[in-house]
Amino acid sequence: MSDVVETIGVSKWYGEVLGLNTFTASFGPGITGLVGPNGAGKSTLFKLLIGQLRADQGALTMLGENPWNNVPLKRRLGYCPEHNQLYGWLTGQQFVETLLRLDGMPTTQAARSAKDALEIVGLSNVRHRPTRTYSRGMRQRAKLAQALAHDPEILILDEPLSGADPLARVHILRTITEFARNGGHVLMSTHVLYEIERITNNIVLIHNGKAIATGDIHAIRALIDEHPHAVRLVTPRPRDLAQALAGMEHIVSFEFPALDTLLVRTRKPDSFYKELPKIVVDHGLEVHGLESPDDSLEAVFRYLVG
Amino acid sequence: MDVMRAFRQARTLIVVTVRYLLGTRRVIPTALLASAPVVIALAFAVARIPTYDILVFQSLMVPLFLQVVLIFVTLVNATTLVREEIEDNTLPYLMTRPISKPAIAVYKYVGYLVAVLVLLVPPVVLAYAVTEGHSGDPMTADLDVLGALLLTTVLGSVAYGALFLFLSVLVRKPLAVGLLIGFVWESVVSSFPGDVPKISIIHYLKSIIKDLVAVGPLTNYTSDISTGIAVAVLVGFSIAMLVLALFQFQQMEFRQKA
């Protein structure tokens, strides 16, 4: 085993519910995205990696070591939990500083490092406010600050962008990218593919506790593109619209699920969205609504798992 | 360097625990309850009750302070040490630090002890001072009573705290189980015949008061246990509860609430 994180046949039960199901994947250096819908097993894997849970089957190592009750390994790890709970009665500065002192850092150094970490994540001007007054985005950033303040080797971030406002997202993604650029490893989970696409090409797709695809994001997206993408259009003249769209070579099929609805399946959704407005205008047609049932990650996984 | 690191970690977690237990709004109900003996003593003094003396003081302190205030304050504070971190989803922050789970529990327990003694000891001393002042006796007149109450307060805090800490890592609703033990079992156990009362903390606390105080409401309490034996039993019990709590905590997995 030589990757940053290696898992071989890892299973974890919650009573009768299988959280991870013979999960096998390796996570290399740099930034790796763990992508899957809610309930896929992302948080379960992370809890195994930080030693909060113990695998029922299989082998799992992080930085070459078993994480369960491994105190020295914790020094090399920074963890950002999914939940937004902080110690609300502490200020942001006190929160990060206290955790640094629990790392064994001297008081003065901890104060300085906490201040620096909060500055990196853009919380300098609110660091003396109690964390219970923080917005959701601020909480996300405070969690990230405590995860990287002690200069770990690996960051494990469980849905770090969840609920974050646009400004917070910018700060968080910038911080993660900078951390990786400086030699750190990042393992980040999300259920939104485009979030991770912005900062890495390496992803692992997880579904129902199993790793179903790993590798370069473009290769995985190509896999997805082989399966037609569905678009639902609300229009008073669905058959006329279908006739107008029939000239697009990437259209696979048309369906008419309702009197005012046209369901189009296309192999190239980007081209479809680009060409649709001109076709509608040129033929004097109307489109009152447009949605893609396939925009959710669940649809992607349905394609991949069959 | 490892010793220094462990010292820093201990000091940090103890201080944070004390600050949380004493410095947030949650302290208000326990502080109010802990001050009950002082309030009652002051009320008697202000009302100039002529019969209020050290005997009446003891008659109040045993049922009110030992069997209600002490148990309630230790229960509320000890059960939050670990269980509240689990329920509030803040435990991962501690568990991802380079500090073992048993050490986390021990340092929090020490912080709990400091906090509850800050809550409980001053009211005992103040109520005693008010009582002696009211009856015109010097502060040194009944030091056996004060000494016995302080000793039982400290030992009770240690023993009940260890028991409730163990409960908090064993069951999901430690407060409910603790209430049953603290206010039902500990109340009725003295009524049982034979050696059954020995399966309680309150029996040893009462035995200490009986042994140390020359004249008081527990003079005729049914117990042949000396102070030394009682202290040894309570300390041994506390150590056993702590060891069990640490062992249980070490093996625990934390699924985290959704």
Interface residues (C-beta under 8 A of the other chain):
Chain A: Y14 S43 K47 I50 G51 Q52 L53 R54 N69 V71 P72 K74 R75 L77 G78 Y79 P81 H83 Q85 L86 Y87 W89 T98 L99 R101 L102 D103 G104 M105 P106 T107 Q146
Chain B: M4 R5 A6 R8 Q9 T12 L13 V16 Y20 G23 T24 D88 N89 T90 L91 P92 Y93 L94 M95 T96 R97 P98 I99 S100 K101 Q250 E253 F254 R255 Q256
